[in-house]
Amino acid sequence: MMKKYALVLTVLTIGTTSFAQKIDQVISEAEVARVERTLSADDMQGRAPFTPGIDKAAAFIAEEFKKAGLKPVNKKSYLQSFDMLRTKFLAAKGTLNGKQVAEQDILGVTNKTVLKVTEASKYTTIRVPKDSLYPVYMRLTQSKGDFLLLVDTGSRRLFNGLKRRSTSFAPTSNIIALLTMEEPATYDIEFTQEVTVMPLNNVVGILPGKSKKNEYVIFSGHYDHLGIAKKANAAGDSIYNGANDDAAGTTAVIMLAHYFAQQKDNERTIVFAAFTAEESGGFGAQYFSRQFEPAQVMAMFNIEMIGTDSKWGDNSAYITGYDKTDMGKILEKNLEGTAFKFYPDPYPDQQLFYRSDNATLARLGVPAHTISTSKMDSEKFYHTLDDEFETLNMRNMTEIIKAIALSSTSIVAGKDTPSRVDTSSLR
């Protein structure tokens, strides 16, 4: 086990004892424990989407953002609301150039229960070459309009994958896709489905910057978890408390909000975000990321599972995608003279850089990384009913949050700007 140090040694970097005392007062072990204990309590019911438990958690986070003095993401609310659609395919039929189209060769994307399209409907026709279906689909579902897609028959695997999607963002367009090589002279297609609208909420607070208001630094974590198990364990427990995954990351975001709000010296605008629906597809982070112009996001610190010690012991954490930008080097520079150390992700085979809530912005070139301590090859309580408050190291978790605050100082101040992700290297 590493020798344990207090992060008060950051005085060597900052140069004043009062600064170290101030961060200790704001990000204290008692406060970290209070927030973490609240978010992972049984009365949050495992924070599954569409349950009273996650609504209660969202209200708590919003109140903490309010207490910190953050501006709400909307005029009167810290809730960033959006809708997901859960669809159940019922039927599809039609003709193309007078010939019957097989049901399996028809895909509908719409928030309507029935979509009937003919050449008189004046849909914009787009020929989709082989292997380009997914980017075209993503672009058009976020566009406004009516589209008829003629999909290359060599894309059947991708076509069938999209057909199997039962949950998606509510599209702003109406799309009928046909797996065909024919050019349409006449067509008559009818697509029918059952639609359930499911409202979700991220919780977002903003600390406006001084001289660089349109440059953003994001601190984030997901606050949802797995809910309640269908069957209790031997101890009679059925609640997935998700203390480490990811009440710990959300706790960090709340503590950082209080810290930076009290500092009052951020030149760049800081956005604090607690995402929903990470466990069910990362929908909260995806929606949040769509609200930004990627070029204006200077850095994203996504915080995931920091409640247990890393493989290196105390005063350490790792950064996913460390080699993708120089952000890790900047953080290390700001921590020189302290006992804390950031390491590259030791689990590259698990592709964590692409799997967490940082991925959407990272794929757009943003230096967006996840900070974690989770031992992904041996984390004992990961996604189990035993991921509870009592399994976490509150003292070390507090030091990690302080380290994130101090290491980000020059980025928040606008003095350092991390290099961008080379998107041509992303898969």
C-alpha angles and dihedrals in degrees: 000000000000118000108262120241132181115242088231082098085083084090084086089063101038099036103222130085090211091062092054090047091050095054090046090054094050100036099040127158090241092055094044089051092048093054095040093048091050096049094047097042121124092247089067086067094218093303096256116172116264094024133110088244096064090045089055091049091050091051091051093050091047090052091051091051089050092050089051090055098245121156114246118249088237126038095267106008141062089206115104099202127199138156132242123197124223108197134188116199113232108169147332130193141154151120134262118199089346094307126111116256116217115243091236090058095061125084125180126197112186143110089236123098092222126030117185117182133181133164086267089063088074095222116176107253118221125182109216114206122217115290095009098089097101099054091044090049092049093048096047096045086060093046131081117243147064118280138186110200120201103201123202110249089232087071096066094121092055090041092054091046091057091047090057093057108111098172125049144139114284102265120230090211140054115238134183113186123193125192099224145118093213125106110235118242093157132005140168115189130173123189123185130189143157112247130202118183112215118192118213134183135211114193112229134176128180133212105195117226125237109224100003105043094154095054113084136206114189129205112188148163135164120255100191124093140170102292122211125346120236089231128037121231125243091279091055094251119139102163121105095212095183093206094161096025096079118317083090093060092044090050088054091052091052093048092048089051091056092045099050092041088058093045091058092189105102111133091188123057112258121211119198114199135182108193129212129211098024091136092053099048111312092270096149094055092044093054092044092050092053090063093068136073098233094220089062094056107089097181143349123208107195111187120205130171105342097152098095129057118268123238087268094054128231126006095024141101137164134238120220116227089018093163095049095078139002092251092109091055090053091051091049091050091054090052097050110135094028131102092241124103133189116207134192115262107282093201104063092150089067093059092222092166089068098038106059135067093276092067101085094058093036090058087056093055100265116140090242116159138169120232115207145151097198115134094224094189095052112013099149100203101034109141092351133120088250096068091112138144093262092062094060130092102230095182094054093041089056091053091050091054090049090050091052090050094050097040092054094050098102093045093050089047092054093241095113128038117189119228117259127257112259098238093194088070095052119100 
